[in-house]
Amino acid sequence: MLIPILIIDVALVAWSLHLMKQAVECKEFSFMLAGILVALSAAAMGVVYFLMGSCIDHIAQMSQHAYSYF
């Protein structure tokens, strides 16, 4: 599951860089804002994935310990 998330993140970062390049060429603030927002969403998606991955691992370990007592 990590590979698809990383591919999506790389694609989002590439798209944000394209938007920022277009902003410099056209001198448009809206493209720069869009590029920054896309880059932030890519970073947030990566952070949430890693936080939830460790959380899910912790819950799975807790459930294994709960079943081992019975």
C-alpha positions in Angstrom: 0.0 0.0 0.0 3.0 2.3 0.5 4.0 2.3 -3.2 0.6 3.7 -4.5 0.6 6.4 -1.9 4.2 7.4 -2.8 3.3 7.5 -6.5 0.3 9.7 -5.8 2.5 12.0 -3.6 5.2 12.3 -6.3 2.5 13.1 -8.9 1.0 15.8 -6.6 4.4 17.3 -6.0 5.1 17.3 -9.7 1.8 18.9 -10.4 2.4 21.6 -7.8 5.8 22.4 -9.3 4.2 22.7 -12.7 1.6 25.1 -11.3 4.3 27.2 -9.6 6.3 27.3 -12.8 3.2 28.5 -14.6 2.6 31.1 -12.0 6.1 32.6 -12.5 5.7 32.6 -16.3 2.2 34.2 -16.3 2.8 36.2 -13.1 -0.5 34.8 -11.6 -0.9 34.6 -7.9 -3.7 32.1 -8.2 -1.4 29.5 -9.8 1.1 30.0 -7.0 -1.6 29.6 -4.4 -2.9 26.4 -6.1 0.6 25.0 -6.3 1.2 25.6 -2.6 -2.1 24.1 -1.7 -1.4 21.0 -3.8 2.0 20.6 -2.2 0.6 20.9 1.3 -2.1 18.3 0.5 0.6 15.9 -0.7 2.6 16.4 2.5 -0.5 16.0 4.6 -1.4 12.8 2.8 2.0 11.4 3.5 1.9 12.4 7.2 -1.6 11.0 7.7 -0.6 7.7 6.0 2.4 7.2 8.3 0.5 8.3 11.4 -2.4 5.9 10.7 0.0 3.1 9.8 1.6 3.1 13.2 -1.8 3.6 14.8 -3.2 0.6 13.0 -0.1 -1.5 13.9 -0.6 -0.6 17.5 -4.3 -1.6 17.5 -3.5 -4.9 15.7 -0.8 -5.7 18.4 -3.3 -4.9 21.2 -5.9 -7.2 19.6 -3.4 -10.0 19.3 -2.5 -9.6 23.0 -6.2 -9.6 24.0 -6.8 -12.9 22.2 -3.7 -14.5 23.7 -5.2 -14.3 27.2 -8.2 -16.5 26.4 
